[in-house]
Amino acid sequence: MKHLRGRRGFVTKPATVPLVLLLALGAGAPLAGCVGDQENSAESEDIGSLGLNLAVAPGVTLLSVSYEISGNGFQKSGAIDVGDSPTISGIIGGIPAGNGYTIALSAVSVEDGTTFTGSATFNVSAGQTTSVTIHLKGSGAGKNGSVSVNGTLNIGPVLDELTATPTTVFVGGQVSLSSVATDPDEAPSALSYYWSTTGGVIDNPIAPNAKLTSDTPGTFTVKLTVSDGELTATKSTTIQFVEQEVSENPGDTGPEKPNILYLLIDDLGAEGIGVYPELAGDSGQVPTPNIQALADNGLVFDNAWASPVCSPTRGTVISGLYGHRTGVTQVGNVLPTSTVTLFDRLSAESPTYDQAFFGKYHVGTNVQHVKDLGITFFKGILGGGVSDYFSWPTASTEAPTFTNTKYATTALTDYAVDFINEHEAEKPDDPWFIYQAYNAPHATGANSPFQVPPANLHSVDLSSVGNPAPGVNATNIPIYKANIQALDTELGRLLAEVDLEKTTIIFQGDNGTPPPVKDTGTELRNSKGSVYEGGVRVPLIVAGAGVTRRGHEDDLFVASDIYATVLELSGVNVSHVNNSYSFKPLLTDESATNGRTHSFSEISNGTSNRRWAIKDKRYKLVYNVGTRELFDLALDPSETTNLYADPAYAAVLSTLEAEIAVLKQDAPAYFP
């Protein structure tokens, strides 16, 4: 079938055959044309029929057009005789009334054998007409037991050329990036561009031409995505930045199997400590000399994310899996005991490690659950917190639960110190792993009130809030800061017992700052419970054995990455497992990468109230209870300008949506 009439806005090229299919159901009588009656045209009110009207773009010869209708136990398929006509019309009758039918079309062109496929869902209601205009998908109710579907097939853009000059450059130099792209049908919108990179900085990532620079050595993958608003094309290349002089002394990489101290801090957002001075709010940041000393002698991560609330973060740490894969997406969700946990793998694959968990658990409700997750020694808090830091129930795998009257932060420090001392006395040649989950500076309720800590643990001036005595509950920023500083004091006591030449220390927050004590002067939008930066950006510091680098690192990190990192530090040969990427290579090599290209965070009650965010090093896509937003974090760190509907960012959006599509394969019902 050859159509030689006017173009009507479609491009005809031998290598890219455009095709428009218009399916329309008539009002009951068969349509004229070359498609025969595929089934007896029933008069019953319970039977509908699907009429066809196909118009072919100019210059296209169709080899065949086939269809298949299915649903409600009904199935019908066949080929449509295209003949030599530029248009095809006919009727497919005898479709029983019902909902959820699917029609699938396939058309093959003579010119290059290109196959175009598409499908749509529809309902058949006796005496009604259904009409939907879509890109071959959609449904709706109508008048006479039939369906009308208008379909267009978009020809995707072609990325003809991507060049990078030079491909090897000294640190501090720049690489010129250029591209040539075309869109055969120039539809549905103008081309948009997005340059992404695994390292370095691209000056104008949404332009056809850009420049890449880097102040650190490394081999980076640069990818260009071009979008016409619906379809994309991509190409990538590899760029290497090298030092002009390479040091021959990489520094002491520490023991092959170091002790590992993982410090998970409750309700401490990135802006809460002076390690990130650029995030300070109007009230300033409380002095934390022991945390600052870790940062000064280690590596600080500037792109660290956790979940918006505590249980999901803890679930990802223990499992290496995002919450939608374990069901832990909200406070109080229970991690399935079938999960292969970090503790399970350490016991099986690095059994010389002596393991202990002290502090806040919050992924199960009883000690048996703790044991079922492979945790052999636990002492601390089963739930989300304590209602009184000076009198709180202490659960343990070694003894019955008892009421503890020692200040919680001090008691948890005592447990870790005692464990280290006993281990060194009994098994000095074996390494240990401690999961130290402090409850501070969490409030005594969900987000308030906060409790004044012992006076000897902090020096915060509380005169502006009436100088409340230790143990008094109130909600204000000074008392919150006092809890942070009290935690820092006890951390100093713990770190004094640790041999830093034998121990790798990982310090991390579990979510953003609680709303009642969020300093609104900080640039981070929103707070705990949110997937905006104020809810998910947390501090991450790594110091001690095996950490030869100093300063800041901008590689992406998500809390699930603790899983692979601890395993690799312990000698297990794993760099990527589940949703976890080990950052161990970054601790000694500034040119290394952890392999993570996108960060993801989420919170949901499982069926609704879903919030999630995904980002690369620059752009962030937010899904906030049905609303989608796109932000440029480099130019808009406070997430104030939504770029989602801007066609210039279609290529950016398509790359982030593609990552969500990958995650959706693991949990189709979770992602709308």
ABEGO torsion letter per residue (X at the ends): XBBABBAGGBBBBAABBBBBBBBBBBAGBBBBEABBBABBBBABAABBBBBBBBBBBBGBBBABBBBBBBEGGBBBBEBBBAEABABBBEBBBGBBBEBGBBBBBBBBBAAAGBBBBBBBBBBBBBGBBBBBBBBGBEBEBBAAGBBBBBBBBBBBBBBABBBBOBABBBBGBBBBBBBBBBBAAGOABBBBBBBBBABEBBABAABABBBBBBABBEBBBBBBBBBAGABBBBBBBBBBBBBABBBABAEBAEBABBBBBBBBBBGBBAAABAABAAABBAAEBBBBAAAAAAAAABBBBAABBBBABAAAAAAAAAAGBBAAAAGBABBGBBBBAABBBAAAAAAAABAABBBBBBEBAGABABAAAAAAAGBABBBEBABAEBABAABBBBBBAABBBBBBABBAAAAAAAAAAAAAAAAAAABAABBBBBBBBBAOABBABAAOBBBBBBAAABABBAAAAGGBBBGBBBBBAAAAAAAAAAAAAAAAAAAAABBAAABBBBBBBABBBBAAABBAABABBEBBGBABAAAABBBBBBBEBGBABBEBBABBBBAAAAAAAAAAAAGBBBABBEABBBAAAAAABAABBAGBABBBBBBBAGABGBBBBBBBAABBBBBBGGBBBBBBAAABAAGABBAAABAAAAAAAAAAAAAAAAAAAABAAABX
